[in-house]
Amino acid sequence: MSRPYTGYDQTADGKRPGFEMLIDLLEAHFGLWNNGTLNVRPKRGKKSMSVHATGRAGDLSWRGAPYRGTGNYQDALRLMEWCEEHAEGLGIEAIFDYYPKPYGRGWKCDRNAWNNYSKKAFSGVPGGDWVHIEISNEWADDPQHYIDYFEAHIGSAPEVVKTEAKTTEAPAGKNPWFQRGSKGAGVKRVQRIVGAKPDGDYGRQTEAAVKKWQAEHDLHVDGIWGPGSDAHAKACDCEAEAPAPAPAPAPAPAPAPAMSYPGYALRLGRKNSEHVKAVQEKVGAKPVDGWLGNKTKQAIEKYQRENGLYVDGVVGPVTWKHMFGTK
């Protein structure tokens, strides 16, 4: 029986207790592990918001050691088959499987069927070792519904082993590899890049800062600093942009000069412009040289994201007015 698909409707104020309970129970019964639920960000490579931002979407991974998964795709299939069978009772609206070739597959409630994708619909395919699940709002805040449903249909959950710190041993061929529990000079470098306190101890706050940085840079969000995150940081010159946090708050920068909108959008590649310099001062891009390069574009996108503007890295009339109060 098909049902309407909700998708993104509004950003959640925090994690939804019903959905978090569903993920915990699926994790306990099927051997996959929680690879992320609430995350306020756009879809990777797109401007529209991810359903993760609603608190009704999450990823469950079957990735093996050094993680808690079995490394067995059959466990993921078992989970997906059970979720499809019980989609009505669980309120499931979508299941996306990133693993199969050529481009993964997806089940949605509005068609009540699987679709094997013939072109790339999302990043991470093929070969992604996680399953994405979305639910409706009906029980998203009702953990007791899921406790009762699982008791009635699958029995009591085995004891859930939640390891706060994963092993710090890097998987074979993965270099660098920093995660919760890692320590040392390499961790300090990562902390400077993501804006965490550079104390050399990869704890909860550093992991959260890495996740935020990964989301802002459209990378896979897992809180682990591996070869992918490191290569991206070098390619975008993010390390040069991220000095260590000062021990005391820096004085507020001087206000950008008031000037009128130039009459055209300021976008990547614009050079030798006093207007670009004003924007660079406003968003904290360095150097202030009048050239709108990748660093300045990223700083503009950050400003737009933090101020609820359309995020495209382009200073058009709306962004300009928000920055300077002039047209």
ZALO-640659 format. One line per field, with one value per residue (C-alpha): residue in three letters; x, y, z. Coordinates in pm, 1 decimal. Layout:
<donus>
code <- (ALA_...)
X <- (X_...)
Y <- (Y_...)
Z <- (Z_...)
</donus>
This chain:
<donus>
code <- (MET_SER_ARG_PRO_TYR_THR_GLY_TYR_ASP_GLN_THR_ALA_ASP_GLY_LYS_ARG_PRO_GLY_PHE_GLU_MET_LEU_ILE_ASP_LEU_LEU_GLU_ALA_HIS_PHE_GLY_LEU_TRP_ASN_ASN_GLY_THR_LEU_ASN_VAL_ARG_PRO_LYS_ARG_GLY_LYS_LYS_SER_MET_SER_VAL_HIS_ALA_THR_GLY_ARG_ALA_GLY_ASP_LEU_SER_TRP_ARG_GLY_ALA_PRO_TYR_ARG_GLY_THR_GLY_ASN_TYR_GLN_ASP_ALA_LEU_ARG_LEU_MET_GLU_TRP_CYS_GLU_GLU_HIS_ALA_GLU_GLY_LEU_GLY_ILE_GLU_ALA_ILE_PHE_ASP_TYR_TYR_PRO_LYS_PRO_TYR_GLY_ARG_GLY_TRP_LYS_CYS_ASP_ARG_ASN_ALA_TRP_ASN_ASN_TYR_SER_LYS_LYS_ALA_PHE_SER_GLY_VAL_PRO_GLY_GLY_ASP_TRP_VAL_HIS_ILE_GLU_ILE_SER_ASN_GLU_TRP_ALA_ASP_ASP_PRO_GLN_HIS_TYR_ILE_ASP_TYR_PHE_GLU_ALA_HIS_ILE_GLY_SER_ALA_PRO_GLU_VAL_VAL_LYS_THR_GLU_ALA_LYS_THR_THR_GLU_ALA_PRO_ALA_GLY_LYS_ASN_PRO_TRP_PHE_GLN_ARG_GLY_SER_LYS_GLY_ALA_GLY_VAL_LYS_ARG_VAL_GLN_ARG_ILE_VAL_GLY_ALA_LYS_PRO_ASP_GLY_ASP_TYR_GLY_ARG_GLN_THR_GLU_ALA_ALA_VAL_LYS_LYS_TRP_GLN_ALA_GLU_HIS_ASP_LEU_HIS_VAL_ASP_GLY_ILE_TRP_GLY_PRO_GLY_SER_ASP_ALA_HIS_ALA_LYS_ALA_CYS_ASP_CYS_GLU_ALA_GLU_ALA_PRO_ALA_PRO_ALA_PRO_ALA_PRO_ALA_PRO_ALA_PRO_ALA_PRO_ALA_PRO_ALA_MET_SER_TYR_PRO_GLY_TYR_ALA_LEU_ARG_LEU_GLY_ARG_LYS_ASN_SER_GLU_HIS_VAL_LYS_ALA_VAL_GLN_GLU_LYS_VAL_GLY_ALA_LYS_PRO_VAL_ASP_GLY_TRP_LEU_GLY_ASN_LYS_THR_LYS_GLN_ALA_ILE_GLU_LYS_TYR_GLN_ARG_GLU_ASN_GLY_LEU_TYR_VAL_ASP_GLY_VAL_VAL_GLY_PRO_VAL_THR_TRP_LYS_HIS_MET_PHE_GLY_THR_LYS)
X <- (0.0_153.6_166.9_266.8_638.9_728.7_1097.3_1234.3_963.6_1136.5_1461.5_1441.2_1539.6_1718.9_1724.9_1380.9_1347.6_1124.4_1357.4_1665.3_1498.3_1421.7_1787.7_1905.3_1672.9_1773.3_2137.2_2082.1_1887.8_2070.9_2437.3_2474.3_2586.6_2459.6_2660.9_2469.6_2115.9_2038.7_2267.8_2155.7_2308.6_2214.4_2214.6_2564.6_2631.2_2290.8_2130.6_1818.5_1822.8_1887.2_1615.2_1883.2_1803.9_1448.7_1569.1_1378.1_1668.9_1972.9_2246.0_2324.8_2658.5_2768.0_3135.5_3358.6_3669.5_3781.4_3409.9_3129.9_2981.3_3023.4_3149.0_2876.3_2640.0_2392.8_2322.9_2227.4_1995.9_1830.7_1769.7_1629.3_1397.5_1258.3_1212.2_1028.7_804.5_720.5_723.7_364.1_414.9_749.4_638.8_926.4_912.3_1243.2_1528.7_1840.7_2102.3_2435.1_2615.1_2485.0_2618.4_2576.4_2428.9_2258.8_1885.2_1600.8_1260.7_1001.5_657.4_486.0_566.8_590.3_864.2_1238.7_1405.4_1749.1_1901.9_2041.2_2222.5_2389.5_2118.4_2337.3_2702.0_2868.1_2742.6_2824.3_3004.5_2877.9_2862.9_2563.6_2183.0_1985.1_1641.1_1372.2_1044.9_731.3_651.6_388.5_609.7_928.4_887.9_735.5_1009.3_757.4_584.6_905.8_982.2_635.4_646.9_982.3_874.4_563.1_724.1_1086.6_1130.0_1352.9_1664.7_2002.3_2221.0_2345.2_2719.4_2789.3_3164.0_3228.6_3580.4_3668.7_4010.2_4270.0_4447.6_4418.2_4275.5_4533.3_4633.4_4450.0_4685.3_4630.6_4368.1_4258.0_3944.0_3813.7_4105.0_4385.0_4651.6_4957.7_5086.0_4878.3_4563.4_4668.4_4693.6_4343.1_4207.8_4352.7_4191.4_3843.1_3859.9_3882.2_4103.6_4453.6_4533.6_4633.9_4353.3_4087.0_3787.9_3415.2_3450.1_3708.7_3491.8_3195.4_3410.0_3530.6_3171.4_3068.3_3366.3_3288.0_2924.8_3024.5_3259.6_3009.9_3216.1_3100.3_3016.9_3161.2_3381.0_3694.7_3988.6_4098.6_4264.4_3952.9_3916.1_4290.9_4313.2_4019.3_4178.8_4496.9_4309.1_4102.2_4396.6_4183.0_4484.7_4622.1_4286.0_4254.8_4501.4_4495.6_4223.1_4355.0_4367.4_4154.2_3878.7_4014.2_3877.3_3585.1_3693.3_3631.6_3296.9_3314.9_3286.0_2933.9_2904.1_2630.3_2578.3_2797.0_2508.1_2629.2_2679.1_3022.3_3114.2_3415.5_3687.7_3602.5_3931.4_4065.5_3743.1_3698.8_3359.3_3523.6_3762.3_3463.5_3306.3_3633.2_3657.0_3293.9_3325.7_3679.9_3844.0_4219.6_4408.1_4192.0_4319.0_4009.8_4013.8_3715.7_3889.3_3797.9_3885.2_3662.3_3381.9_3394.4_3384.4_3081.5_2905.6_2973.7_2830.5_2521.7_2469.6_2500.4_2259.8_1986.9_2061.9_2068.0_2408.2_2584.2_2901.4_2777.3_2715.2_2402.4_2170.8_2008.9_2339.5_2489.3_2199.4_2227.0_2599.6_2595.6_2234.9_2256.4_2122.7)
Y <- (0.0_330.5_636.8_1000.1_1071.7_1365.4_1430.5_1751.1_1955.3_2152.4_2157.6_1985.2_2162.3_1848.3_1471.4_1310.0_1054.3_813.7_795.9_761.7_467.2_304.8_334.8_194.8_-105.7_-174.4_-149.3_-397.9_-655.3_-653.5_-586.1_-260.1_55.8_413.2_616.4_942.7_1075.6_1446.6_1664.4_2008.1_2036.1_2042.0_1721.6_1641.6_1826.7_2001.3_2317.2_2154.8_2046.2_1685.9_1491.2_1437.0_1794.9_1691.4_1435.3_1164.6_1018.6_814.7_589.8_240.6_92.3_-270.3_-162.0_-405.7_-369.2_-136.3_-51.9_-251.4_-387.5_-741.3_-636.7_-861.2_-706.2_-988.2_-831.4_-508.5_-700.2_-869.6_-531.4_-377.2_-671.0_-652.0_-275.0_-306.3_-580.3_-365.0_-25.4_54.0_-21.6_157.7_458.9_408.0_632.6_557.7_307.2_372.6_103.6_252.3_-75.5_-242.3_-159.3_43.4_324.8_171.7_127.0_282.2_196.7_469.8_455.4_648.3_372.7_85.8_-73.5_-80.9_107.5_5.3_335.5_358.9_686.0_842.9_976.2_1036.4_1030.5_720.4_476.9_208.5_41.6_255.2_34.2_197.3_200.3_524.5_513.6_783.6_779.2_992.5_1236.2_1001.4_832.6_1034.0_1161.8_846.7_602.3_382.3_299.0_146.3_-37.5_-194.6_-270.5_-448.9_-646.9_-763.9_-845.3_-942.9_-992.5_-835.1_-663.0_-811.4_-592.3_-297.1_-247.0_122.2_187.0_552.7_531.6_323.7_168.4_420.4_166.9_273.7_25.4_-110.6_146.0_434.5_722.6_956.8_814.8_1009.0_941.0_942.8_848.2_952.1_1184.2_1376.6_1641.3_1509.4_1559.1_1918.2_1985.8_1849.3_2055.3_2372.8_2296.0_2233.5_2506.7_2286.5_2354.1_2232.0_2021.5_1707.5_1498.6_1372.5_1378.6_1438.6_1810.0_1746.2_1471.9_1712.7_1982.6_1733.4_1628.8_1994.2_2059.5_1748.8_1855.8_2208.5_2063.2_1806.0_1509.0_1184.7_1280.9_1026.0_1234.9_1048.8_1228.5_988.1_1018.8_1170.1_1455.8_1515.8_1531.1_1773.6_1998.6_2018.3_2073.5_2362.5_2505.3_2484.8_2433.0_2772.7_2929.3_2781.9_2927.9_2795.8_2952.3_3250.8_3212.1_3524.6_3659.8_3879.8_4233.8_4273.3_4358.2_4707.5_4736.4_4701.4_5028.1_5125.8_5119.2_5051.8_4719.9_4721.8_4631.0_4277.5_3962.0_3900.3_3541.7_3311.5_3465.5_3835.1_4027.6_4368.2_4490.1_4719.9_4556.9_4215.5_4357.7_4485.4_4139.6_3973.1_4199.9_4127.5_3747.0_3729.3_3595.3_3639.4_3788.8_4093.1_4127.2_4198.1_3852.8_3625.4_3287.1_2957.0_3072.7_3377.8_3172.0_2928.1_3216.3_3364.7_3027.0_3003.5_3353.5_3265.7_2939.5_3105.6_3384.6_3176.8_3292.0_3087.8_2917.3_2953.2_3150.8_3437.1_3788.7_3903.7_4186.3_3989.1_3879.7_4226.0_4396.3_4155.1_4230.0_4606.9_4724.1_4897.6_4818.3)
Z <- (0.0_-108.0_118.3_56.4_86.6_315.4_246.5_396.5_571.1_847.8_1041.4_1379.7_1701.7_1815.2_1783.8_1759.0_2040.7_1846.2_1550.0_1770.9_1946.9_1610.1_1507.2_1843.2_1808.6_1448.4_1554.0_1835.5_1634.1_1300.7_1381.5_1189.7_1367.6_1379.6_1128.7_1186.7_1230.7_1284.1_1071.3_954.2_606.9_238.1_36.4_-84.6_-407.8_-402.4_-264.0_-115.1_249.9_347.7_528.1_795.4_903.5_1004.6_1259.7_1068.6_869.0_960.3_823.6_948.6_841.6_813.7_792.5_979.6_1194.8_1338.7_1357.5_1521.5_1198.6_1072.1_729.0_582.8_327.5_395.1_735.6_561.1_325.2_621.7_786.9_468.8_401.5_755.9_735.5_403.7_542.6_847.8_675.3_776.8_1144.3_1158.5_952.5_708.7_402.9_230.1_228.5_19.5_-38.4_-153.1_-220.1_-544.1_-888.9_-1097.6_-882.4_-579.1_-525.3_-330.5_-181.8_-123.2_32.0_-248.9_-500.0_-245.1_-454.7_-508.3_-792.0_-920.2_-1029.9_-1383.2_-1313.4_-1013.0_-781.2_-474.2_-368.8_-227.4_-492.9_-570.5_-283.2_4.7_313.4_477.8_453.3_469.8_636.7_661.2_856.7_870.5_1150.8_1298.1_1559.0_1520.7_1879.8_2030.2_2142.9_2325.9_1997.0_1864.2_2188.8_2185.0_1812.2_1827.4_2135.0_1949.3_1613.2_1673.7_2047.8_2309.0_2182.5_2266.4_2484.2_2280.8_2306.2_2258.4_2247.4_2303.4_2164.1_1859.6_1823.5_1716.8_1497.5_1133.6_882.0_638.3_376.2_546.5_619.2_791.9_1025.9_1335.1_1537.9_1895.8_2121.4_1885.0_2024.7_1911.4_1672.6_1382.2_1586.2_1664.0_1289.6_1233.1_1521.7_1370.4_1034.7_1179.2_1443.0_1754.0_2053.9_1947.6_2253.3_2060.5_2215.1_1969.7_2202.1_2169.3_2086.7_1815.5_1665.7_1657.2_1493.0_1229.9_1154.8_1114.5_884.0_676.6_636.7_532.0_268.8_131.1_251.8_412.6_772.6_1015.2_1247.7_1134.5_976.0_704.0_362.0_199.3_447.7_446.9_65.9_52.8_315.9_107.7_-220.3_-85.7_109.5_423.4_645.1_548.1_628.5_977.4_1228.9_1582.6_1798.6_1992.9_2372.2_2406.3_2180.3_1905.3_1880.4_1645.7_1288.9_1163.4_980.5_602.9_414.7_316.8_-59.2_-308.2_-485.1_-798.4_-1029.2_-1101.9_-899.8_-748.4_-826.9_-853.8_-1071.3_-1015.3_-979.7_-878.0_-727.1_-428.4_-387.7_-353.6_-94.1_106.1_91.3_195.1_499.3_586.7_572.2_711.4_396.2_367.5_199.6_125.0_-230.1_-441.0_-602.9_-546.9_-543.3_-382.5_-29.2_-57.6_-215.0_76.6_325.9_144.7_154.2_528.2_579.5_371.8_559.5_902.4_806.3_643.1_289.1_-30.8_-28.0_-363.8_-287.5_-508.0_-371.3_-549.9_-442.5_-156.2_1.4_-55.8_120.1_411.6_443.3_397.4_425.4_87.2_-257.5)
</donus>
